[in-house]
């Protein structure tokens, strides 16, 4: 049997079935051709894309939120963030919405900070983190459910970096955004514009929901 060179195999999906489809995710079982011809089953969680915001105020502080997360049963320091759960929704507009809903803030300056595939071993969930600056107050809708308990925390970037390295900030989105901003500032790396293409944005779950209508 001819073996392909490492890094060149095409992982064809020969069959696929959905075993669960809920409000924010679906579980799919795929049969995938491995190198050498063996077919293996892979569990895939389809999920909405998400956006998050590293918001920096006039004093240089990050605007974080302290929010309860039921799956782990405790509160986490996080970035303002949310899901793209409407077909065709613009990621930047979603980020603007989430910043307003969770903090009552808006921003005049936006850039793409980093894109993250959150756990590609089992889910297509991906995240875009924006940098927002030149903040100002805006209308905040009445919060509901867990968001009614959100505490806003302002923290200098250096303190946030230390908190992440000390295991005090463990939310993956927050760690990625905080360390990305610290690295960009220390290296002078140029950030992408806020409307930069996002080729890794997942759409399978929204496409599935649209097809059922």
C-alpha positions in Angstrom: 0.0 0.0 0.0 1.3 3.4 -0.9 1.7 5.7 2.1 1.4 9.4 1.8 4.2 11.6 3.1 3.6 13.0 6.6 1.4 16.1 6.4 -0.2 15.2 3.1 -2.9 12.7 3.9 -6.5 13.7 3.1 -8.7 12.8 6.0 -11.9 12.1 4.0 -15.2 11.7 5.9 -17.0 8.6 4.6 -20.1 8.9 6.7 -21.6 11.2 9.3 -24.6 11.1 11.6 -26.0 13.5 14.2 -26.8 12.0 17.6 -27.9 15.3 19.3 -28.7 18.8 18.4 -29.6 21.3 21.1 -29.8 25.1 21.6 -26.0 25.9 21.4 -24.4 22.7 20.2 -24.7 19.5 18.2 -22.9 16.2 18.6 -21.9 14.5 15.3 -20.2 11.1 14.8 -17.9 11.0 11.7 -16.2 8.0 10.1 -12.8 9.3 8.9 -10.2 7.7 6.7 -6.8 7.6 8.6 -3.4 7.1 7.0 -3.0 3.5 5.9 -6.7 3.3 5.0 -8.2 2.5 8.5 -11.5 4.2 9.2 -11.9 5.6 12.7 -14.8 7.3 14.4 -14.5 10.9 15.6 -16.9 12.7 17.9 -17.4 16.3 16.9 -19.2 19.0 18.8 -20.5 21.6 16.5 -20.8 25.0 18.3 -21.4 28.6 17.6 -18.5 30.9 16.8 -17.8 33.3 19.7 -16.2 36.7 20.1 -14.5 38.3 23.1 -13.2 41.8 23.9 -10.1 43.0 25.6 -11.3 46.4 26.5 -8.7 48.9 27.8 -9.9 52.1 29.6 -8.2 55.5 29.7 -6.2 54.5 32.7 -4.8 51.5 30.9 -6.9 49.0 32.9 -8.5 45.9 31.4 -12.3 45.8 31.9 -12.9 42.2 33.0 -16.0 40.5 34.3 -16.4 38.0 37.2 -19.1 35.6 36.1 -20.6 32.3 37.4 -20.1 29.3 35.1 -22.3 26.4 36.0 -20.4 23.6 34.3 -17.5 24.1 36.8 -19.6 25.5 39.6 -17.7 28.7 40.3 -17.1 32.3 39.1 -14.3 33.1 36.7 -12.5 36.3 35.7 -13.3 36.6 32.0 -13.4 39.0 29.1 -16.8 40.3 27.9 -17.8 37.7 25.4 -20.7 36.0 23.6 -21.9 33.8 20.8 -22.6 34.5 17.2 -26.0 32.8 17.2 -27.6 34.5 14.2 -27.1 33.5 10.6 -24.9 36.1 8.9 -24.1 38.1 12.0 -21.0 40.3 11.7 -18.4 39.3 14.4 -17.5 42.9 15.1 -21.1 43.9 15.6 -21.5 40.9 18.0 -18.4 42.1 19.9 -19.9 45.6 20.2 -23.1 44.1 21.5 -21.5 41.9 24.1 -19.3 44.7 25.4 -22.4 46.9 25.9 -24.5 44.1 27.4 -22.0 43.0 29.9 -20.2 46.2 30.9 -22.3 49.2 29.6 -19.4 50.3 27.5 -18.7 51.0 23.9 -15.4 51.7 22.1 -14.3 54.1 19.3 -11.2 52.0 18.3 -11.3 48.3 17.4 -8.7 45.8 16.1 -8.4 42.0 15.9 -6.1 40.8 18.6 -6.1 37.0 18.1 -8.1 34.1 16.7 -8.3 30.9 18.7 -9.5 27.3 17.9 -10.6 26.6 21.5 -10.4 22.8 21.6 -9.9 21.3 18.1 -9.6 17.8 19.4 -13.3 17.5 19.7 -15.1 20.7 18.7 -15.1 23.2 15.8 -15.7 26.1 18.3 -13.6 29.1 17.5 -13.2 32.5 19.0 -12.1 35.9 17.8 -10.7 38.3 20.4 -10.9 42.0 19.7 -8.9 44.9 21.3 -11.2 47.8 22.1 -10.0 51.2 23.3 -11.1 54.8 23.6 -14.0 53.5 25.8 -17.2 55.4 26.7 -20.4 54.6 28.5 -23.4 53.4 26.6 -26.8 52.0 27.3 -26.7 48.6 28.9 -29.8 46.3 28.5 -31.2 44.9 31.7 -29.1 41.8 32.4 -30.8 38.3 32.7 -29.9 35.0 34.2 -26.2 34.6 35.1 -25.4 38.0 33.6 -27.5 39.6 36.4 -24.7 38.6 38.8 -21.8 39.9 36.7 -19.2 41.9 38.7 -17.0 44.3 36.7 -13.3 44.3 37.6 -10.7 46.7 36.3 -7.2 45.5 36.3 -3.8 46.7 34.9 -2.5 44.6 32.1 0.6 43.6 34.0 -1.5 42.4 37.0 -3.7 40.4 34.6 -0.7 38.7 33.1 0.6 37.8 36.5 -2.9 36.5 37.5 -3.0 34.3 34.4 0.5 32.9 35.1 -0.4 32.3 38.7 -3.5 30.3 37.8 -5.9 33.0 39.1 -7.3 33.7 35.7 -7.9 30.4 34.0 -10.7 31.1 31.4 -9.0 30.2 28.1 -10.4 33.2 26.3 -9.2 35.6 28.9 -5.7 34.0 29.1 -5.4 34.1 25.3 -6.5 37.7 25.0 -4.4 39.0 28.0 -1.2 37.3 26.9 -1.8 38.3 23.2 -2.1 42.0 24.2 0.9 41.8 26.4 2.9 40.2 23.6 1.7 42.7 21.0 2.7 45.6 23.2 6.1 44.2 24.1 7.0 43.3 20.5 5.3 46.1 18.6 3.4 43.6 16.5 0.9 45.2 14.1 -2.7 44.1 14.8 -5.2 43.2 12.1 -8.1 45.6 11.3 -11.4 45.0 13.0 -12.9 43.8 9.7 -10.1 41.3 8.8 -11.3 38.0 7.3 -11.9 35.2 9.7 -11.5 32.0 7.6 -11.7 29.8 10.8 -15.1 31.0 11.8 -17.3 27.9 12.3 -20.7 27.9 10.6 -21.8 24.2 10.6 -24.1 24.5 13.6 -25.9 27.6 12.3 -26.2 26.0 8.9 -27.8 23.0 10.5 -30.3 25.1 12.3 -31.1 27.1 9.2 -31.7 23.9 7.2 -34.3 22.7 9.7 -36.4 25.9 9.3 
